[in-house]
Amino acid sequence: MIRTRNTRQRQVILEELCSTKSHPSAEWLYQRVKVKMPNISLGTVYRNLGVLKNQEIIQELSWVGGQSHYDGNPSPHYHFYCLECGKIEDMDKGYSDSCNKEFKEKMPEYVIMGHRLDVYGLCPQCKDSQPKEL
C-alpha cells in the first residue's frame, strides 16, 4: 500500500463517505461534495475513491452487474444487499477470522488474505411491500 499526500478534495470526499451508513455510489458522493466544492468533477471523485481504496482507508463494494458502492468502514465486515431496492447494509454478525484459518488449512498452496460474504434478499421494507402468499 502506497501512501499519497492527503488533498483537500480527498478529505472532503472521505468526510462525506464517513458521514453516512448508506454505502453510496460515486455519483451520490459527487453530488454531496459538489455542494462544498463546486469545481470538483466526477472523475476526480472516482480517482480519489480509488486512492482511498488502495490505501485501505475505505472499501469498494461491487455487486455483479451493478455499479460500485463505497463503505467508509475499512475493517472486515459483511454486507446485506436488497435485491429489490438496492440498499446495502452492514450486518451485525462479526467477521469470522476462523474462516480465513480454515481456508488456509484446506488450500495450503494458496495465499489466503481474507474472504468476503455477500448476503442478499429483501430488506424489511421491501419484504413488507411484497404481496402476501395465500
Secondary structure as GFF3:
##gff-version 3
##sequence-region A 1 134
A	DSSP	alpha_helix	8	18	.	.	.	ID=ss1
A	DSSP	alpha_helix	26	36	.	.	.	ID=ss2
A	DSSP	alpha_helix	42	54	.	.	.	ID=ss3
A	DSSP	beta_strand	59	61	.	.	.	ID=ss4
A	DSSP	beta_strand	69	71	.	.	.	ID=ss5
A	DSSP	beta_strand	79	82	.	.	.	ID=ss6
A	DSSP	beta_strand	88	90	.	.	.	ID=ss7
A	DSSP	alpha_helix	97	106	.	.	.	ID=ss8
A	DSSP	beta_strand	118	121	.	.	.	ID=ss9
A	DSSP	alpha_helix	124	129	.	.	.	ID=ss10
###
